[in-house]
Amino acid sequence: MLFSSALKGAVLALAASLSAVYAFEDTSPLMLLSSKKVSAVHDHLSSASITSSEHFHDLARKFVSEFQAGTYIVVSQPGLHASDFSAATAESTTPHLRKLYQQAETAYAVRNAHGAFNMETLEKHIVDTWGAETVVIDAASDAFTIPSSEKPKLVRVDFPVLPVDYTRASALADNDAFLYSIMSLLPSDDFAVIYTSTPISSPFIAKRNAIPYAASDAASPTNSSDYLHATVIAEAARTDGSIFTRYQFFTPGMFMAIIASAILVVILGVGLNSIASIKISYDAFEKEMGPQTVQAVKK
């Protein structure tokens, strides 16, 4: 009875751990960049790489409210995954965004954000706060114009869903070049980029890059293993900070390993407890002394 109840608990724990593991696949990266230091984002230097889109939305509102930029660029890239920014692919697929991330005064990224990001409410907040002029750019069109008025501008860039076949890398590289062309034509040097995405909706499972990353590598494009591995701010690479703010100690891989280890410990404990509960009478080791055996001994 004790064994069955403990085994049932282990099975339930295993099911919960599998749900947590697969939850990482239904996530997408989000990013905030700006040409000036924004304290609302710098306060989240030690934020985890896993969060909800609602939490990121609240942070983006504070980010926008504090920083009056000449141009706010809101990018929507459906079907994106954190592995698209790994070291194995980033240098060829997103070189311009990679460089922009490393040179920005404020750079905040979340590798695994779950939930839908409400872009419309953020755009309305930008317009209501700074009276920004809205410009919608369709990436499917090669032609676009950005007004040269003195009013702040809200530039929304809508990219198509990324394919999941062999053309994925080239499509991401084209989108990166398109975004770079927009950045090159900005009328003001003060900019803010809100880069949003949605999870991959097909059965395609992207492979993650599990190489450890330190915030001190952010200033070097050649040494950076994954520039979305954790929250990275350019100022942090130039100042001293505690070890807990400069390194990420708890990753999804470690989380999965801890859960698996806990389940194995439970199974081991159940097995040891079952073996220890076995009881054998001492009489079982004595010779049988029935009537026939007694008569044979007397003769």
VENSULHU-V767505 format. One line per field, one symbol per residue. ss: DSSP state (@ for helix, = for strand, . for the rest). phi: phi as a letter, one per 40 degrees, with the letter a starting at -180 (. if undefined). burial: 1 if it has 16 or more other C-alpha atoms within 10 Angstrom, else 0. A space follows every 50 residues. Layout:
# VENSULHU-V767505
ss=???
phi=???
burial=???
This chain:
# VENSULHU-V767505
ss=.@@@@@@@@@@@@@@@@@@@@@@....=======....@@@@.......= ==@@@@@@@@@@@@@@....========...@@@@=@@@@@@@.@@@@@@ @@@..=========....@@@@@@@@@@@@..======............ ..=======........@@@@@@@@@@@@@@@@@......========.. .............=@@@........=.......@@@@@....@@@@=... .@@@@@@@@@@@@@@@@@@@@@@@@@.....@@@@.....@@@@@@@@.
phi=.cccccccccccccccccccccccccbacbabbacbcbcccccbdccccb acccccccccccccccbcccabbbbbbcgcbdccbcccbccbcbcccccc cccccbabbbcbbbhccccccccccccccbgcccbbbcccbcbabbdbcc cdbbbbbbcccccbbcccccccccccccccccccbccbccbbbbcbabcc cccdbccccbccbbcccccbcccccacbcacbbdcccbbcaccccbbbbb bdccccccccccccccccccccccccccbbccccccccbcdcccccccc
burial=00000110010011001000100011111111111111011100101111 10100110111011001111111111111111111110011011111111 11111111111111011010011011100101111010100000010000 01111111101111000010111011111101100110011111111111 00000000100011111110100111111111111110000000111100 1000000010001000100100000000000000000000000000000
